[in-house]
């Protein structure tokens, strides 16, 4: 159940059930509706809200722990520290809104060793920033002070004990000890008045806690690194503990996977030569690692602005990242790097965010690969997120962008339908001009589907019989068809038309006079032309030829079996020829119509129009009530489509 808190953030809805409850505050998940989507990796406005009450204690006389945490987040900004959004006071409760995060303790069991390694690298970067640039000591490094963002990155929190090194003394540590992690407290920190190496000891304990249960071979150089932390970071003499920045030189933070992660993080300071070499080999280097780990830890970096705009990355990296893995590869296409499930979980949310970026180069890149990943989105995502962005693109002044956008809109029509993509009032302006036949009774909406299918992939509606090879006699007896009428062209009719030699015979006027007047003589000639050449493997006697002649002379259409379609056509041709006394009578030039005797013959007599006199009736004048009836229904809207009103 949700509830509006009447906070400074408009549209904030906070869940009633807390995600985590600590000594100082309660952690809730919330959503900001109709707000900036960059707050959340999911793109749905998810944020985290911390609620804290007033706490009594020597360290909280001026402000409560949550207020101090909020002030430090606002003051010390770093990519590896939880991002501050807003804070406000409501009655006695203080509220802090941050980016969407989860406590590390809730997801640590599902983290892979490589994810833990990168997470420790992030926490180390945050601590080095606080130590070397801000001059502050954290004093509370532990699993409870670390959060995981929506994209899987570890973020440092728990800044309520943060203080300058100049104020860090035994008294301050003693006041803070009651709420600190007991295992991370140095047993000898009370022995010295000034102890500036508190965070080193706590970081060594953190390394031991997060890698509990992992084998030494899960991460390169893990065993050596844990031994180094115990011997040096937990040295009883705090003065002999190294600075945290020196840990970056250890092999544990320099193996291949974390080196790729570091390079992508520091991409702005790399030279063009370094970036070209890196992107040319990065896909090959990542193939030996788990897909889910790569997607969760490197997905955002591989789809960052700098990566999308790099020419080498566009050629060697993005074609693999922007396409889900598919076993069916055609014409040498690139295979995707991530499987479909991983792509939907980690890459798809980033694509939804990228479609909201108003950069022509990024949009053109997305449009060029649109047909490769459009099928991973749901109908709701396409209609509510992708389609509005595409419709905005067709209104741009860049012709190339508009052309590419229209191509992508055509990809959405089979999925969402033309009513959703085009909108407005549509009418049917085109008709199917194919001749009516059983083969043309397919629905128009199936044409696109059928175009991508072979005939063997479709379900047959009738029984299919094996084709029988025609004899020379049957081929010669085939009926010569007249030319197809204009507008009635059909691929099937063209395939059934006669061969080149037969077409020449039909189109030649000289051959009309060669036709035999007697149908029986024609059949006999055809029979004689087949003779023994039609049967290369058998000998036919004169008796056989005589029997075949008698059979043909006695055959009728009724005694032909329906399954013999070709024989039916042949016999129909024979019967048609029998009814013709002289074939030359069919020629229009031989018809006996002598119009020369009557020069006044009216060729258009049957075309004279008949004009009848209209009947006029007198109607009494009706009062003008057009003003009363001249109204427009309020529900009508003529600009529901891609009309001229584009400014809305």
N, C-alpha and C positions, 0 to 999 in steps of 0.2 A: 504493500500500500504506500502511495506517495503522499507528500504533503508540501505545500508551498510555505516557505519560511519567511516571506516578505523581506528578503535580504536585499543587499545592494546589487546582486546579480539578478537581473530580470529573467524570469522563466526558469529559475532554479527549482528542481524537484529532488528532494533528498529521500532516500530510502529510510524506512523506519528501523530496519534491522542493521545493527552495527557490524562492520567487517572485523574490527579489532577493538578491544578495550584495554587500555593500559592504565598506569597509575595517574597519568596526567590528562588524558583525553580519550575520546571515542572516535574511531575512524569509520566514516560512512561513504558509500558510493552514491553519486548523484548524477543528474543530467541537466544540461542547460539547453533548452529548446530555443530554436530560432536564433542561435548564436554562432560564433566562430567555430568552425569544425576542427581547427587545428589544435584545440584543447585535447582532443582525443584521437588516438590512433585509429579507432573504429570509425571515425567520421560521424558519430551520432551525438556529439557534445558531452560525452561522459567525463566527469571530473571526480575528484575526491574531496570530501569535506571533513575537517577535523573539528570537533566540538570539545571545548575544555572549560572547566569551572575554575574558580579561584582556589589556589593551593597555598597553604601556610608553610613557611619555611624561611631560613635565613637568606636563601638565594632568590626568593620570590617576593621580596618586600615591594619592589617597584612594579614588577609585571609578573603575570602567571607564566608557567612553563610554556604553554601554547603561544602566548603573546611573544615570548622571547624567541621561540622557534620561528614564528611568522616574521618577526623583524629581521632575523638573520637570513631567512630565505630571500627576503626582499632586498637585502643589502648585498649579499654574496651570491652572485649569479654565475653558474657554470653548467656546461652540458651534462655533467655527471652529478649534479645536485638537483634535488626535486624542484620543479619549476613552480614558482609562486604565481597565483592568479589574482586573488583578492582576499580580504579579511574584513570583518566587521564585528561589532559588539551588539548583542541582542539580550537585553536585560542583564542577567549575571553570567551569561554564556558567551564565550568568545568563539568565533567561527573563522576557520582558515580554509580557503579553497585552493587546491593545487591541481596540477595535471593528474590524469587518471593513473593511479599507482596501486599496487598490491603489496602487502608485507612479504618480505623475502621468506619468512618462516612458513608461509602458506604454499609456496611453489618450489621450495628448495629441493624437495624429494623428486620433482619431475625435471630438474635441471640436469643436463648432461655435463660431463667433466669439461668439455670445451666451453660450454656456456658459463660454467663457474669460473674458468680461467679468464674469460673476457670480462666477466663481472668483477672479479678482483682487480683487473686492470683499470676498470672505470672507477672503482672506489679508491684505488691508489692515486689516480689522476686527481680526483677531488681533494684528497688529503694533501697532496703536494701543492695544489693551488692554495689551499688554506694556510699551509705552513710557509711556503716560500713567497707568495705574492700578497696574501692578506695578513700574515703574521699572527694567525690565530691557531689555537689548539682545540681539537674537537672534544676530547676527553670522554667520549662515549661510543667508541668504535665497537660494534657488535652486530650480530644478525638482526637484532630488534631495531636498529637504527638504519637499516637498508631496505629500500623498496624497489619493486620491479615495475617499470612503466608498461604501457600497452604494447609496445614493440619489443619487449623482452630485455630492455637495457636496465642494468642495475644503477640505482640512484641513491646518493647519500642523503640521509635525513637525520633526525634526532639532534638538531643543533641547539637544543635548549641549554646545554652545558658549555657551549662555545665561549671562549674567552681569549684575550690577548696573552701572548707568552709572558708579558711583563706582569700580569696579574695572576699567573698560574703559580700557586704556592701550596704548601702542605695543608693550610687551613681551608683553602678553597676546595681541594680534592677531598678533604674530610667531610665537608658539608654535602658534597655531591655523591659521596660513596653510597649512601643509603639506597639510592635508586639506580646505581650503575650495575653493570653485569659483573658479578663477583669474580668469575673466572678471568675476566679481562683486567682486573685490578692488580697492579704490581704490588707484591707483598712488601717491598722495600721502599715504596713511594713516600712513606712518612719519615724515612731516614734522612732525607735531604730536603732542605728548605726550597730549593729551586730544582724542579724536575721538568725539563722540557721535552722528555722522550716518552711521555705517557702513551701517545698514540702508536709508537713503534711496538711496544709490548702488546697492546690490544690487537694490533693488526696480525701479529704472529698467532695469537689465539684464534682470531677469525679464520685464518688459513687452515688451521687444524680442524675447526668445527665444520666448515663447508666441505672439506674433502674427506670427512669421516665416512668410511665404508667404500671409498674408491681405491682401486689398485694402483700401483705405481706406474703401470704401463698405459693407463687411460689417457694421460696427458704427458707429452715429452718433458723430461727433466723434472717431474713432480717430486720424486724422492729427494733429489739434491736440493730443491727449493725448500721443502719442509724442514730438512736438516739445517739449512742456512738460517731459516727464521728462528728455530729453537736456539741455535748457538749464538746468533748475533743480535736479533731483535729482542730476545728475552734474556739478554745478558744481565746478570745481577747488578753490574756496574752500568748505570744508565748513561754515563759519559762515553762508554765504548760502543754504544748502539749506533749504527750508521743512520744517515739521513734516509728518509723514505724515497727520495728521488734516485738514490743509487740502486734501488731494486729494479728499475727499468733496464739496467744493464745485464740482469741475470738472464740466462738462457730460457728460463721458464716463460718470460715475457717476450721472447724473440723467436719462437718457432714459427713455422710457415703460416698456420691459420691465423694466429694473432698478429703476424706481420702484415697479412692482407687486411685485417681489420684496422690496424694502425694506419696503413697507407691510405685507405679510404677515408679515415677520419681527418687526416692531414692533407687531403687532396689539394686544397687551395695553395699550399706552399710548395707543391711539387712542380718541377719543370715540365715542359711539353715532352721532352725526350723520355723522362722518367714515366710520365703517364702513358705514353704510347707503348713503351716496353711492358709496363704493368698490365694494361688492358689486353694486350695481345696474348698474354699467357695466363690470365687469371682464371678463365673458365676451365682450362686443362688442370690447373692446380687445385681447383675446388672439387673436382669430380671424385676425389678419394675421400671426401668427408660426407657426413650424413646430411641429406637434403633438408630435413626439418631444422637442423642446427644452422645450416648456411642461410636458410630463408629467414629464420627468426633473428639471427645476429647480424647478418650482412644484407638482408633484403632492403632495408631502408637506405643503406649507404649505396647499394648498387642502383637504386632508383632515385638518388638525390639529384638536385638540380645540376651540379657540376658534372656528374656522370652522364646525365642525359644530354648535356650540351657538348660533351667531348666527342670529337670525330672518330677516334679509334674505338671508343666504347660503343658508338652507334653501329660500327661495322662488325666488331668481334665479340661484343658482350650482350647488348640489348636484344638482338634477334633470338638468343637462347633464353634470356630472362623473361621476355614478354610473350612467350609461347609455351603452353603446357606440354609436357612430354607426351608424345604420341608415337605408338609403334608403327603406324602407317605413314611412311615417308615417301613422297612422290617428287620426281624431277629434281632430286638432289637437294631438297629443302633441309633447313636446319632443324634438328630435333631439339625439343625443349629441354631445359635443365631440370625443372621441378615437375614432379608428378601432379596430376590434377588435384588431388586432395590438399597437398601442400600449397599449390598455387592459389587455391580458393581461400585457404586460411590465412596466408601471409602476404601474398602479392596482390590479390584482388582489392583489399581495403586501401592499399596505396594507390592503385589505379583510380579508384573512386575519388581520392583526394587530388590526384594529378589532373583529372578532367576539370577541376575547379580552378586550375592555375591559368591566369591570363597571359600566357607567353606563347607566341606564335610558333616558335621552334619546338617547344615541348608538345604543343597541340598537334603539329604536323607529324611529329614522331609517333604519337599515339594513334593518329588516324592511319598512318602507313602500316601499322601492325594490328589494326582494329579487328580485321577478320580472323585473326589468330586466337584472340582471347574473348571475343564477344559472347561465345557460348557459355562462359563460366559465370556470367551474371544472371540473376533471377529476373523475371518479368518486372517485378516491382523496382529493382535497381535500375533496369534499363529505362523504364517509363518515367521514374521520378528523379533520377540522378543523371544518367547518361544522355537521354533524349533532350532534356532542356538545354544542356550544354551544347549539343550538336546543333539544335535550332538557333542558338545564339551565334554559332559559327557561320551560318549561311547569311547572316546580316553583316558580316565583316566586309571591309573594303578590299581585302586581299583576295584576288581571283583564285590563286592556287589553294588557299585555305578553303574557300567556298566550294571549289570543285572536289577537293578531297572529302569535305564534309558531306556533300551530296552522295558520294560513293558509299560512305559509311551509313548514311540514312537508308540507302537501298538494302544494306545488310539487315537492317532492323525491320523492314517491311514483312518478310516471311515470318518473323518471330512475333512482332507486336501487332501486325496488321496495318493496312494502309489507313484505316480510320484513325488509329492512334498516332501514326507518324505524320500523315499529311493533315488530317482533320478537315473541318469544313464540310460543305455539301458536295457530294460527288454523284455523278451520273454515269451511265454506261453509254459511251460514245462508239465503242468498237464491238463488232460482232464476229463470230466465227464463220468464215466464208468457206470452210471445207465442205465437200460433198458429204451427204449423210451416208454413213456406213457404220458397221459395227465397230470397226477399228477406230472411228473418230468419236465414239461416245464417251470418251474420257473427260472428266471434269477439268475445267481450265486450271483450277488451283493445284491439280496434280501434275501439270506440265513441267514445273520446275523440278519436282521430285523425279518424274520419269526421265527427264533429260540427263540425270546423273546416274541412271540405272540401266544396266543392260537388260535385254529381253529375258535372259535366263534367270535374272534376279527377281522378276515379277511373277506373281501367282497366275497361273493359266486359268482362263475361264472356260475353255473347251479342251476336249481331249486332243492331244498332239500325236499325230501319226508320223512315222518316218517317211521322208521324202522318197518318191520313186523316180528313177531316172527315165525321162521320156525317150521313146524310140524316134527314129528319123521320121517315121510315118506320122506320129502324133505331133511332132514339131511342125511338119509341113502342113498338117490339117488345121493348125491353130487359126482362129478367126482373126482376120485383119481388122483391127478396130479403127474407127474414125478418129480424127484428132479431137482432143479434149476441148470442150467449150471454154471461152475466155472467162477467167474467174473461177474455174473449177479445177485448177491444177492441184494435184495431190501426189505426194511422194509415192504412195502405194500404187497409184495408177501408172505412174511413170515406170516403176519397177516391173509392172505387168505388161508394159508395151512391147512391141515387137523389136527384134534386133535391127542392126543397121541396114542389113540387106533388105529386110522386109519393109522398113520405113521408106527406103528408096523406091520400092515397088509401088507403095501407096501414093507417094507424092509425085510420081511420074505420070504425066498425062498420056504419054505414048503407050503406056502399058494397058490402058483401058480397052484399047481395041484388040488386045491379045486375049481377052477373056473368052472362054469357050461358051457357046450358047447352050450347050447341053450339060446339065449338072452331072449326069451319069458318066459322060465322057471325061469330065474333070476328075471325078473320083477314080476312074480307071487309070487316068494318067498319073495321078498321085500314087496310086498303088503300084504302078509299074516302076515309078521312080525310086521306090524304096528297095526293090528287089533284094538281092543278096547282100548289098552293101550294109544294110541295117543289121545283119546278123553275121558278124565276122567269125563266130565260133561254130555256127551250124550251117548245114546245106539244106536248101529248100527246093523241093521238087515242083514240077509243074502242077501236080495235083493239089499241093498246098496252096499255091497261088490261086487256083480256081476256087478252092474252098473259101479263101479270104474274100474273093470278089463276091461270092454268093452271100456271105455273111453281111457284108456292107450293104448290099442291095436290099436285104430284108430287115435291117435293123431299124428300130423306131425309138423315139425318145422315151416311150413308156417302159421299155424293157431294159433301160440303162439303170444301173444301181446308183443311188444317190451319192455314195462315197467316192465314185469316180468322177470328180469334178471336171477334169480336163476332157474326158470322153463326152460329157454332157455338152460342153461348148462345141465340140467338133460336130456332133449330130445335129445340134441346133443350126449350125452353119449350113449343113447339107440340106435340111428342110427349107431353110430360107432361100437357098439357091434353086430348089425345085420349083418354087412358085414364080420365078422370074423367067419369062419367055425369052426376052432379049435383054441382056445386061446393059446394053447401050442405051436403053430407054431411061435409065436412071440419070444419064448425063443431061444437064440442063440445056446444053447447046443443041441437043437432038429432040427436045420437046416441040410438039407441033402446035404452036400458038402464033398465029399470023395476025399481028396487030397492024401490019402495014396497010391493010385494006381499009381500015377505019382510022383516019388520022385524028379524029375527034374523040378518041377513046380517053376516058377520064380515069387516070390511075388512082386518084385520091377520092373517089366517090364515097368510099366507106369511111373516110376520115373527116367528112364534113360535120362540123359541130352543130348541135341542135340547140337553139337559143329560145327559151320560152319566156313569155312575158311575165314579169313578176307581179304578184298580186299585192296591192297596197291596201292596207287597212288603216283606218283613222282611229287614233287612240287619244283619249282625253289627256290634257296636260296634267302632269303630276307635279305637285309642289317640290321644289328643290330641297332635298333633305340630305344632299351629299356631305354637307359639313358635319352633320350629325353622325353619319356612318363612316366618315373618313378617319379611320384610326388604324394604328399599327399595334399588333399584339406585343406586349412587353417582353415576352419570352424570346422573340425572334432576334437573331444576331447574324448579320451577313458577314462578319469578319472573324469567323471562328477558325479559318484556315490560315494559310501563309499570306494573308491579304496585305493591303498597303499600310495598315496601322501597325507598323513594326516598333513603334516607340514604347508600346506597353510592356 
